[in-house]
Amino acid sequence: MAEGLFQKLIANSEIEIEVQSAGVSTFGGQKPSQHTLDILKDEGVDLTNNLSQPLDSKLINEANYICLLYTSDAADEEDSVDL
């Protein structure tokens, strides 16, 4: 979801950037849920062909920037990492 929304955000800008999304709780190759697709459709974003991928060291090492999304319930201050 974040990948699609960010791609929409930069679509009409002069920014040339490759956007990828990865998760820490996925096996990879999973399609977005229908609920997610419905929400994104309302925002004009189509991720029907998107497949999940696990976060791995290759993605981290190739990235210039990494943005993290989490809720306060999912991580506490001791578990956070400054990149």
C-alpha positions as CSV (number, residue, x, y, z in Angstrom):
1,M,0.0,0.0,0.0
2,A,2.8,2.4,0.9
3,E,4.6,1.7,-2.3
4,G,1.6,2.5,-4.5
5,L,0.6,5.7,-2.5
6,F,4.2,7.0,-2.7
7,Q,4.4,6.3,-6.4
8,K,1.2,8.3,-6.9
9,L,2.7,11.1,-4.8
10,I,5.8,11.4,-7.0
11,A,4.1,10.6,-10.4
12,N,3.9,14.2,-11.6
13,S,7.1,15.4,-10.2
14,E,10.6,15.6,-11.7
15,I,11.9,13.1,-9.2
16,E,13.4,10.0,-10.7
17,I,13.2,7.3,-8.1
18,E,12.7,3.6,-7.9
19,V,10.2,2.7,-5.2
20,Q,10.0,-0.7,-3.6
21,S,8.2,-2.1,-0.6
22,A,9.2,-5.0,1.5
23,G,8.0,-6.5,4.8
24,V,9.4,-8.3,7.8
25,S,6.4,-10.6,8.1
26,T,6.0,-12.0,4.6
27,F,7.1,-15.1,2.8
28,G,7.1,-13.2,-0.5
29,G,4.9,-13.6,-3.6
30,Q,1.7,-12.7,-1.8
31,K,-0.9,-10.6,-3.5
32,P,-2.5,-7.6,-1.7
33,S,-5.7,-8.3,0.1
34,Q,-8.9,-7.4,-1.6
35,H,-9.5,-4.8,1.2
36,T,-6.2,-3.2,0.4
37,L,-7.0,-3.1,-3.4
38,D,-10.4,-1.6,-2.7
39,I,-8.9,1.2,-0.6
40,L,-6.2,1.9,-3.1
41,K,-8.7,1.9,-6.0
42,D,-10.5,4.8,-4.2
43,E,-7.2,6.7,-4.3
44,G,-6.6,5.9,-8.0
45,V,-3.8,3.4,-7.3
46,D,-3.8,0.0,-8.9
47,L,-1.5,-2.7,-7.3
48,T,-3.4,-5.8,-8.6
49,N,-0.1,-7.1,-10.1
50,N,2.0,-6.3,-7.0
51,L,3.5,-9.2,-5.0
52,S,5.0,-8.9,-1.5
53,Q,8.7,-9.4,-0.9
54,P,10.6,-10.0,2.3
55,L,13.1,-7.4,3.5
56,D,16.6,-8.7,3.1
57,S,20.1,-7.5,3.2
58,K,20.4,-7.1,-0.6
59,L,17.5,-4.6,-0.6
60,I,18.9,-2.8,2.4
61,N,22.4,-2.6,0.8
62,E,21.1,-1.3,-2.5
63,A,18.9,1.4,-1.0
64,N,19.8,5.0,-0.8
65,Y,16.9,5.7,1.6
66,I,14.7,3.5,3.7
67,C,11.4,4.6,5.1
68,L,9.9,2.6,7.9
69,L,6.2,2.4,8.8
70,Y,5.0,1.1,12.1
71,T,2.6,1.8,14.9
72,S,3.4,2.5,18.5
73,D,1.9,-0.8,19.3
74,A,4.2,-2.7,16.9
75,A,7.5,-1.3,18.2
76,D,8.7,0.4,21.3
77,E,11.6,2.8,21.7
78,E,14.0,0.0,22.6
79,D,13.3,-1.9,19.4
80,S,13.7,1.2,17.1
81,V,16.8,1.6,15.0
82,D,18.3,4.9,13.7
83,L,19.5,4.5,10.1
